[in-house]
Amino acid sequence: MKDAIAKLRSFGLECVRVLRVTKKPTKPEYKTIVKASAIGMALIGMLGFLVAMAKNYVV
């Protein structure tokens, strides 16, 4: 039981440490992240569409 409590306490301390290091992104950083995510999702979507079209064409 003490081992589980020690692990839980250690996990909590690690979470606090990470939260202290992180910061809210600035507006330009946020816009860059949104653009990169949108481009990535579009590319993955197009790839999936092409695979589906190729599958339908072959079958």
Order of alpha helices (4+ residues) and beta strands (2+ residues): alpha-alpha
